[in-house]
Amino acid sequence: MRIRQGRYNTKTRSFWWQCTAQNRFLCPTVKIDLAAEKSTVLRRPDADLDGPSEARRKIWVQPNVLAKTHGRLRATLGDDDEEMVCPQHVLPMKLMPKNGASGLMLDSYEYVCVGVTADGRACTHKVEVKTFAQVGALLRRRDGFGILDS
């Protein structure tokens, strides 16, 4: 399931859990009352997402942190990521080098689907890795820790 977000108005914003399966049966929708729930119910603490963004960015762009993180990221190339699923083929996607990449960490990688369409063409669905938060989440899924808590 995934958390969906409703329209924003001046007083509230609605959130709910929605099924991601593409089945013929109706999947239940479960509303979330943020006022009644603790935020830890929605997500675990994450050093790459919590706290002031300026402080996190200052650490992320340090040359030694960038080099270590880029190396860890390169070590995941070609691996299936069970959390990144192609919406058309419902297959895990693979992290691959991006064509025409600049060599910078946030411009060099993308998730690709290895599925094939009915007419025999490769799936064109891709998800670019463009933020430090994406990299941190990817590394946390693989290694159990992100960028800042490594």
Secondary structure, DSSP 8 states (H G I E B T S, - for coil): -EEEEEEE-SS-EEEEEE-----SS----EEE-TTTS-HHHH----TTTSS-HHHHHHHHTSHHHHHHHHHHHHTTTT-EEEEEE-TTT--EEEEEE-TT--SSGGGSEEEE---B-TTS-B---EEE--SHHHHHHHHHHHHS--STT-
